[in-house]
Amino acid sequence: MAKADYYEVLGVNKDASDSEIKSAFRKAAKQYHPDLHPGDKAAEARFKEINEAYEVLSDHTKRAQYDQFGHAAFDPTAGSAGGGYSGAGFGDFSDIFSSVFGGFGGFGGSAHRNGPIAGNDLKYNLTITFEEAAFGARKEILIPREETCKSCGGTGAKPGTQPVKCSTCGGSGQVRVQQNTPFGSFATVRTCDACGGTGKIIKEPCAECRGKGRVNKSNRIVVNIPAGIDNGQTLTLRGEGEAGYRGGPNGDLYVVVSVRPHKLFTRRGYDLYLDMNIPVTVAALGGEIQVPTLTGSVKYNIPEGTQPGTTFRLREQGVSRLNASGKGDMLVRVNVQIPKKLNEEQRELMHKLAESLGDKVADSKPIKRGIFEKRKEKRG
């Protein structure tokens, strides 16, 4: 079966720069790394193919030979000018990953524990009020996390001393074991038991961190809540996670925001919704009402003949737009409030209104004296 073109394997053009080749290799190698696909032979084969392509294209001499002769440049049976390269070294990828990924610690391989490893990311759930989400706020939170030990600077060794290279593995963190079987001799690589794969031995541990190089601490961190943030959104605080290992970068802190509901308003996007009761007389005749908002009450003129369920829009009375100018609107739905109890005079007026409108209403109880008779008596 013919080998795939190395440039196609990495997904780059033939004129790709060294940095483009390296970036493409990093992306592809992470995608097909065996630690992410245990037992997947296809992924393992693809992973080896990616490494083989990078081994050639990352070397200027080999790349030039490949560009001129193709795969035949490394086929010892082809007799080409570039013969002698068979790819036999692709079984052990530690050298490649050490140079490209700085240890590739994210996959936990024992061969790469010597390099820098990024610290763990942290997550914090923060609950804020409706108003804090609308206007923004400055909150202080307490985060427990692992930090680099200040006493030893993260080395794990007693101040004034330094870890020494492991004599068992020579500082590589690995030991190669030769096994003889009826089928032949096999060499395997395993984590060094003496140093635990770190490649170093701490003879005098730091009293502060007990040789770990890290200590648990609770830190107060200020979180700036931007105006307009909504329930469930996440703020990312770069470098506020746990400390990295061996000079690796700190992890990040992800603050997940929960917003308490408001007793009056409902939010949809940047708009606010409000249900408001108005008297039947105001709905019929029109009039001025006071509408509550997040910044105080505002006046609004209800037009004559407003029907129950009518919605009015108040511009720019909603929530500030996140990382942008302007605000949403407030939508007010009015509910016409019908009085439950009427006195004698009010009932008489309502009956006269119904009569003038031609409405059929329930008969009222007999009224001994009408309101006009009462007024005449008062004048007399």
Secondary structure, 3 states (H helix, E strand, C coil): CCCCCHHHHHCCCCCCCHHHHHHHHHHHHHHHCHHHCCCCHHHHHHHHHHHHHHHHHCCHHHHHHHHHHHHHHHCCCCCCCCCCCCCHHHHCCHHHHHHHHCCCHHHCCHHHCCCCECCCCEEEEEEECHHHHHHCEEEEEEEEEEEECCCCCCCCECCCCCCEECCCCCCCCEEEEEEEECCEEEEEEEECCCCCCCCEECCCECCCCCCCCEEEEEEEEEEEECCCCCCCCEEEECCCCCCCECCCCCCCEEEEEEECCCCCCEEECCEEEEEEEEEHHHHHHCEEEEEEECCEEEEEEECCCCCCCCEEEECCCCCECCCCCCECCEEEEEEEECCCCCCHHHHHHHHHHHHHHCCCCCCCCCCCCCHHHHHHHHHC
